[in-house]
Amino acid sequence: MKKEEFCEVLGDVNENYVKEARAVRKAKKPRWMQWGAAAACLCLLVAGGVLFTRNRGNAAPDPNPVQIPNPILTVASVEEMEEYLDFEVPVLDKEAASYAVFIEDGYPTMGQIEYADGSEFRIQYGSGDISGIHGGTLEKSEKIDGVEVEQYRYENTTYAIWEQNGFTFSYVYTDSEAIDVASIIQQFA
């Protein structure tokens, strides 16, 4: 279509159509819709505020526990550890940093001694790996005083596990402390 033809067609458009189109465009939403939307928002704010502040400051504590109790009990000495456990815990001749009893299913099951040099000893009834280190590589297996001891390495950590007299043991140490494993085995024989 050429310019001239377009102008002629545009000139033939009825003026009433143009006026109607302008009137529709300028039409506003009814007042009651605007006030209704504002009232709905206000109701939501009031209801949310009531629910948020309900029982605030005067709620009674719930007597049911809401979190799991700590499964590790820190104690002050080997003697106190042995009071919780029903067995003796061998102790190395070096400075201890902390003593702990592990609770499982409500009962004390494992004793742990952390030494000041960073080594850690654990003892528990039964068998299996109680070191708490997963993914170690078996470095060697040897008999020490007739007890089969497996020595593992995980990244920069070396540890030994063994079973003796119905108990399982774990000892995390540096490479120079392998003699401590023999000392524990001799104490528990």
C-alpha positions as a Markdown table, in Angstrom:
| # | Residue | x | y | z |
|---|---|---|---|---|
| 1 | Met | 0.0 | 0.0 | 0.0 |
| 2 | Lys | 1.3 | 3.5 | -1.0 |
| 3 | Lys | 1.3 | 6.5 | 1.2 |
| 4 | Glu | -1.5 | 8.1 | -0.7 |
| 5 | Glu | -3.8 | 5.1 | -0.4 |
| 6 | Phe | -3.1 | 4.8 | 3.3 |
| 7 | Cys | -4.1 | 8.4 | 3.9 |
| 8 | Glu | -7.3 | 8.0 | 1.9 |
| 9 | Val | -8.3 | 4.9 | 3.9 |
| 10 | Leu | -7.4 | 6.6 | 7.2 |
| 11 | Gly | -9.5 | 9.6 | 6.2 |
| 12 | Asp | -12.5 | 7.3 | 5.6 |
| 13 | Val | -12.5 | 6.0 | 9.2 |
| 14 | Asn | -15.6 | 6.9 | 11.1 |
| 15 | Glu | -14.9 | 9.5 | 13.8 |
| 16 | Asn | -17.2 | 7.7 | 16.2 |
| 17 | Tyr | -14.9 | 4.7 | 16.2 |
| 18 | Val | -11.9 | 6.9 | 17.2 |
| 19 | Lys | -13.9 | 8.5 | 20.0 |
| 20 | Glu | -15.0 | 5.1 | 21.4 |
| 21 | Ala | -11.5 | 3.8 | 21.4 |
| 22 | Arg | -10.2 | 6.8 | 23.4 |
| 23 | Ala | -13.1 | 6.4 | 25.9 |
| 24 | Val | -12.3 | 2.7 | 26.5 |
| 25 | Arg | -8.6 | 3.4 | 27.0 |
| 26 | Lys | -9.3 | 6.1 | 29.7 |
| 27 | Ala | -11.8 | 4.0 | 31.6 |
| 28 | Lys | -10.7 | 3.3 | 35.2 |
| 29 | Lys | -11.4 | 0.4 | 37.4 |
| 30 | Pro | -14.4 | 0.8 | 39.7 |
| 31 | Arg | -13.7 | 2.4 | 43.1 |
| 32 | Trp | -15.0 | -0.6 | 45.0 |
| 33 | Met | -12.3 | -2.9 | 43.4 |
| 34 | Gln | -9.5 | -0.6 | 44.7 |
| 35 | Trp | -11.0 | -0.4 | 48.2 |
| 36 | Gly | -11.6 | -4.1 | 48.2 |
| 37 | Ala | -7.9 | -4.9 | 47.4 |
| 38 | Ala | -6.7 | -2.5 | 50.1 |
| 39 | Ala | -9.1 | -4.1 | 52.6 |
| 40 | Ala | -7.9 | -7.6 | 51.8 |
| 41 | Cys | -4.2 | -6.6 | 52.3 |
| 42 | Leu | -5.1 | -5.0 | 55.6 |
| 43 | Cys | -6.9 | -8.1 | 56.8 |
| 44 | Leu | -3.9 | -10.3 | 55.9 |
| 45 | Leu | -1.5 | -8.0 | 57.9 |
| 46 | Val | -3.8 | -8.0 | 60.9 |
| 47 | Ala | -4.2 | -11.8 | 60.8 |
| 48 | Gly | -0.4 | -12.3 | 60.4 |
| 49 | Gly | 0.3 | -10.0 | 63.3 |
| 50 | Val | -2.1 | -11.8 | 65.6 |
| 51 | Leu | -0.6 | -15.2 | 64.7 |
| 52 | Phe | 2.9 | -13.9 | 65.2 |
| 53 | Thr | 2.3 | -12.4 | 68.6 |
| 54 | Arg | 0.0 | -15.1 | 69.9 |
| 55 | Asn | 1.3 | -16.6 | 73.3 |
| 56 | Arg | 4.5 | -14.5 | 73.0 |
| 57 | Gly | 6.1 | -14.0 | 76.4 |
| 58 | Asn | 3.7 | -16.3 | 78.4 |
| 59 | Ala | 4.3 | -19.7 | 76.8 |
| 60 | Ala | 5.0 | -22.5 | 79.2 |
| 61 | Pro | 8.1 | -24.6 | 78.5 |
| 62 | Asp | 7.5 | -27.9 | 76.8 |
| 63 | Pro | 8.4 | -30.7 | 79.2 |
| 64 | Asn | 9.4 | -33.0 | 76.4 |
| 65 | Pro | 13.0 | -32.9 | 75.3 |
| 66 | Val | 13.5 | -31.1 | 72.0 |
| 67 | Gln | 17.1 | -32.2 | 71.2 |
| 68 | Ile | 19.1 | -35.3 | 71.5 |
| 69 | Pro | 21.3 | -35.5 | 74.6 |
| 70 | Asn | 25.0 | -35.4 | 74.2 |
| 71 | Pro | 26.3 | -38.9 | 73.7 |
| 72 | Ile | 29.8 | -38.0 | 75.1 |
| 73 | Leu | 30.3 | -37.5 | 78.9 |
| 74 | Thr | 33.5 | -35.7 | 79.9 |
| 75 | Val | 34.9 | -37.0 | 83.1 |
| 76 | Ala | 37.9 | -35.8 | 85.3 |
| 77 | Ser | 39.9 | -39.0 | 85.6 |
| 78 | Val | 40.3 | -42.6 | 84.7 |
| 79 | Glu | 38.8 | -43.6 | 88.0 |
| 80 | Glu | 35.6 | -41.6 | 87.3 |
| 81 | Met | 35.6 | -43.2 | 83.8 |
| 82 | Glu | 35.8 | -46.7 | 85.3 |
| 83 | Glu | 32.8 | -45.8 | 87.6 |
| 84 | Tyr | 30.6 | -45.4 | 84.5 |
| 85 | Leu | 32.1 | -48.3 | 82.6 |
| 86 | Asp | 32.2 | -51.8 | 84.2 |
| 87 | Phe | 35.8 | -52.5 | 83.2 |
| 88 | Glu | 39.3 | -51.2 | 83.8 |
| 89 | Val | 40.9 | -48.8 | 81.3 |
| 90 | Pro | 44.6 | -49.1 | 80.6 |
| 91 | Val | 46.6 | -45.8 | 80.9 |
| 92 | Leu | 49.8 | -44.9 | 79.2 |
| 93 | Asp | 52.6 | -43.3 | 81.2 |
| 94 | Lys | 52.2 | -39.8 | 79.7 |
| 95 | Glu | 50.2 | -36.7 | 80.4 |
| 96 | Ala | 46.5 | -37.0 | 79.7 |
| 97 | Ala | 44.6 | -34.0 | 78.3 |
| 98 | Ser | 41.0 | -35.3 | 78.7 |
| 99 | Tyr | 38.8 | -38.3 | 79.5 |
| 100 | Ala | 35.5 | -39.2 | 78.0 |
| 101 | Val | 32.8 | -41.9 | 78.2 |
| 102 | Phe | 30.6 | -42.5 | 75.1 |
| 103 | Ile | 27.0 | -43.2 | 75.7 |
| 104 | Glu | 25.1 | -45.5 | 73.4 |
| 105 | Asp | 21.3 | -46.2 | 73.7 |
| 106 | Gly | 21.4 | -44.6 | 77.2 |
| 107 | Tyr | 24.3 | -46.8 | 78.5 |
| 108 | Pro | 28.1 | -46.0 | 78.8 |
| 109 | Thr | 29.9 | -48.2 | 76.3 |
| 110 | Met | 33.3 | -46.8 | 75.4 |
| 111 | Gly | 36.1 | -45.0 | 77.2 |
| 112 | Gln | 38.5 | -42.6 | 75.5 |
| 113 | Ile | 41.6 | -40.9 | 76.7 |
| 114 | Glu | 43.2 | -38.0 | 74.8 |
| 115 | Tyr | 46.8 | -37.4 | 75.6 |
| 116 | Ala | 48.6 | -34.0 | 75.6 |
| 117 | Asp | 50.8 | -35.2 | 72.7 |
| 118 | Gly | 47.7 | -35.6 | 70.4 |
| 119 | Ser | 47.4 | -39.3 | 70.6 |
| 120 | Glu | 44.1 | -40.9 | 71.5 |
| 121 | Phe | 43.2 | -44.3 | 73.0 |
| 122 | Arg | 39.7 | -46.0 | 73.0 |
| 123 | Ile | 38.4 | -49.2 | 74.5 |
| 124 | Gln | 35.0 | -50.9 | 74.3 |
| 125 | Tyr | 33.5 | -54.4 | 74.7 |
| 126 | Gly | 33.2 | -56.4 | 71.5 |
| 127 | Ser | 35.0 | -56.4 | 68.2 |
| 128 | Gly | 35.5 | -54.1 | 65.2 |
| 129 | Asp | 37.1 | -50.7 | 64.4 |
| 130 | Ile | 36.2 | -48.1 | 67.0 |
| 131 | Ser | 38.8 | -45.6 | 65.9 |
| 132 | Gly | 36.2 | -43.2 | 64.4 |
| 133 | Ile | 38.4 | -42.9 | 61.3 |
| 134 | His | 36.9 | -44.3 | 58.1 |
| 135 | Gly | 38.7 | -44.9 | 54.9 |
| 136 | Gly | 42.2 | -45.7 | 56.2 |
| 137 | Thr | 44.6 | -48.0 | 54.3 |
| 138 | Leu | 46.1 | -51.0 | 56.0 |
| 139 | Glu | 49.8 | -50.4 | 56.4 |
| 140 | Lys | 50.8 | -53.6 | 58.2 |
| 141 | Ser | 49.5 | -56.3 | 60.4 |
| 142 | Glu | 51.8 | -57.7 | 63.1 |
| 143 | Lys | 51.6 | -59.7 | 66.3 |
| 144 | Ile | 52.6 | -57.9 | 69.5 |
| 145 | Asp | 52.8 | -60.1 | 72.6 |
| 146 | Gly | 50.6 | -62.6 | 70.8 |
| 147 | Val | 47.9 | -60.1 | 69.8 |
| 148 | Glu | 47.2 | -59.4 | 66.2 |
| 149 | Val | 47.5 | -55.6 | 65.7 |
| 150 | Glu | 46.5 | -53.9 | 62.4 |
| 151 | Gln | 48.1 | -50.5 | 61.7 |
| 152 | Tyr | 46.3 | -48.1 | 59.3 |
| 153 | Arg | 47.1 | -44.7 | 57.7 |
| 154 | Tyr | 44.5 | -42.1 | 56.7 |
| 155 | Glu | 46.1 | -39.0 | 55.3 |
| 156 | Asn | 48.4 | -37.7 | 58.1 |
| 157 | Thr | 47.0 | -40.0 | 60.7 |
| 158 | Thr | 48.3 | -43.4 | 61.8 |
| 159 | Tyr | 46.2 | -45.7 | 64.0 |
| 160 | Ala | 46.2 | -49.2 | 65.3 |
| 161 | Ile | 43.2 | -51.4 | 66.1 |
| 162 | Trp | 43.2 | -54.8 | 67.9 |
| 163 | Glu | 41.0 | -57.2 | 69.9 |
| 164 | Gln | 42.0 | -58.7 | 73.2 |
| 165 | Asn | 40.2 | -60.5 | 76.0 |
| 166 | Gly | 36.7 | -59.6 | 74.7 |
| 167 | Phe | 37.5 | -56.0 | 74.1 |
| 168 | Thr | 38.3 | -53.9 | 71.0 |
| 169 | Phe | 41.0 | -51.2 | 71.1 |
| 170 | Ser | 42.0 | -48.2 | 69.0 |
| 171 | Tyr | 45.1 | -46.1 | 69.4 |
| 172 | Val | 45.7 | -43.0 | 67.1 |
| 173 | Tyr | 49.4 | -42.0 | 67.3 |
| 174 | Thr | 52.4 | -40.6 | 65.4 |
| 175 | Asp | 54.8 | -43.1 | 63.8 |
| 176 | Ser | 57.3 | -42.8 | 66.7 |
| 177 | Glu | 54.7 | -44.0 | 69.2 |
| 178 | Ala | 54.2 | -47.5 | 68.0 |
| 179 | Ile | 55.8 | -48.8 | 71.2 |
| 180 | Asp | 52.8 | -47.4 | 73.2 |
| 181 | Val | 50.6 | -50.1 | 71.5 |
| 182 | Ala | 52.8 | -52.8 | 73.1 |
| 183 | Ser | 52.5 | -51.0 | 76.5 |
| 184 | Ile | 48.7 | -51.0 | 76.3 |
| 185 | Ile | 48.6 | -54.7 | 75.3 |
| 186 | Gln | 50.9 | -55.6 | 78.2 |
| 187 | Gln | 48.7 | -53.7 | 80.7 |
| 188 | Phe | 45.5 | -55.5 | 79.6 |
| 189 | Ala | 46.9 | -59.0 | 79.4 |
